[in-house]
Amino acid sequence: MASVTEADSTGLRGAFQRKLTEAREFVEDTEESALAAGGVASLALLGTFVGFLVVSPLTVVAFSAFLVAVGYGWFRHQELTAHALTLTMTVSTILILGLITVFIFLEAWPAFEYATAEVFGVGVPGLRLFTETLWDPVNQKRFSLVPMIHGTVVVTIIATLVAGPLGVAAALFISEIAPPTVRELVKPGVEILAGIPSIVYGFIGFTILSPWASDQFDLVGQGTYVFVGIVVGLMSLPTVVSVAEDALNSVPESMKSGSLALGTTDWQTMSSITLPAAFSGVSAAVLLGVGRAIGETMAATVMLRNSPALPDPIYNVFYGYETLTSLIAARYGNAHGLQFNALFAAGVVLFVTVLFLSVGSQLIEKRMNEKLGGNE
């Protein structure tokens, strides 16, 4: 009886081993076929992109092959195909962003080269773009980004003064003060404001704020940096409120409860515990709002005079001429030659500035997470 049992056990182990081997072979075959489908899909997607660049029939053929490969893989091996497809899309996104960056710098290089100036006998490309103040692409072929950088800085400072305090105060109200019913109504309402097109804000500013400012301050014409900054600051509010509110909510409840248990008021807890603990995240929110203000185009283009000049005196905010974004938006349609390259140079300045702000906000937010998470 024992020998029969041992034989049955040996047979069961053998059958299990055979099934396990068959399952392993099936998985390996499945992975190979799915990866092959993913490889074909990747190559087809790359061929589609190349065909689009050279405007050839290769686009249609490659895109058809991509759809066929994805369809076959999705029908037979859905999970592995989804993995390969998401990886392909991620790589494609990084590739496209990299190509856009390279394209911007290549198109801007002729303007930097033309504006080369010598410093101690060494030519510095683009130096005249940041030292001269005259923008004359027709008669003298001189290009200067100084007036536009000045306008961008002034508008950004005013927008930050509007969006920073209001955004942080609104985030504190939503996170710490508002009842749950009010919070559920106010927070989505604030986020909806981010979906309003910037041209709508600019149109309101152009038709209401600018005429009112001209009448009240006896200005010649319309367009003032101060009201453009106010409008752009209101546009940046949803970004500041949303990110700052998330940062305030990430403060552990035990810290707030401990403060209240010691006899502090709600306001003392918010000002002494919640805000300092979430200061990194709140700073990141303000930086993101500043990035939105720097990159704002349509509102500034509609409300400003679109004249590349410096105000006199330079601190006069009741006249508004041009920003980097309004320069590009107002002149790209008729630009050609060096002026076209100079507009790309303005784009490079904006790109680098917003890139540093975005990286800085991410580093600050990472520091906040490490601080509150105890991973220092």
Protein Blocks (a to p, Z undefined) as FASTA:
>chain_A
ZZmmmmmmmmmmmmmmmmmmmmmmmmmmmmmmmmmmmmmmmmmmmmmmmmmmnopaklmm
mmmmmmmmmmmmmmmmmmlmmmmmmmmmmmmmmmmmmmmmmmmmmmmmmmmmmmgcceeh
iacehklmmmmmcdcfklnopacfklmmmmmmmmmmmmmmmmmmmmmmmmmmmmmmmcfk
lmmmmmmmmmmmmmpcfklmmmmmmmmmmmmmmmmnopghehifklmmmmmmmmmmmmmm
mmmmmmmmmpcfklmmmmmmnopafklmmmmmmmmmmmmmmmmmmmmmmmmmmmpmklmm
mmmnoiacddddfklckbcfbdfklmmmmmmmmgghjllmmmmmmmmmmmmmmmmmmmmm
mmmmmmmmmmmnopZZ
